[in-house]
């Protein structure tokens, strides 16, 4: 239950994945929005498995932080530019969904999650912080149960978020569509710049695995 609750909070925090979900949902409705969310689960599960396995993460974090962070900032910048460009184009809402183009939003969700250095930090800490939920000596079964609870919450949120985005943004007019695209572009650009700022401001340190992990926005 703790893992399920943490999963809901982790996924519900607004961030790059949510901004891209809104952008794709505005363009094509429920299916593209869901594809972004499901794609992000690939990255979440990958970092979760590595973090919970604890494969020398305290040492690897500083090595991975810069390449993962730079890749994430670059991709966020690309999505921001793409969203701003889309705002200048009058298009018929729902065309992408009708054509069944789900590969692009699915890929976007995967890349956003895999290149998010905050996910890396979160799971690096979580891998050795099971004591925070009352397990002084967790066994493999405990890690497996925690992973299952977290991913169950993530999957549930994927459908909930896609449905909410579809209900809220699906029937907006062209004027509001342009405004929403520009708003997403600004949010994605701010996240890209924030990632670069965090990379530049952080000094090489080892992760304190005894602290309770922080829930970073997605």
Secondary structure, DSSP 8 states (H G I E B T S, - for coil): -HHHHHHHHHHHS-SHHHHHHHHHHHHH-HHHHHHHHHHHHHHHHHHHHHHHHT-SHHHHHHHHHHHHHHHHHHHHHHHHHHHHHHHTS---TTHHHHHT--HHHHHHHHHHHHT-HHHHHHHHHHTT-GGGGT-TT--HHHHHHHHHHHHHHHHHHHHHHHHHHHHHHTT--HHHHHHHHHHHHHHHHHHHHHHHHHHHH-------TTS-------
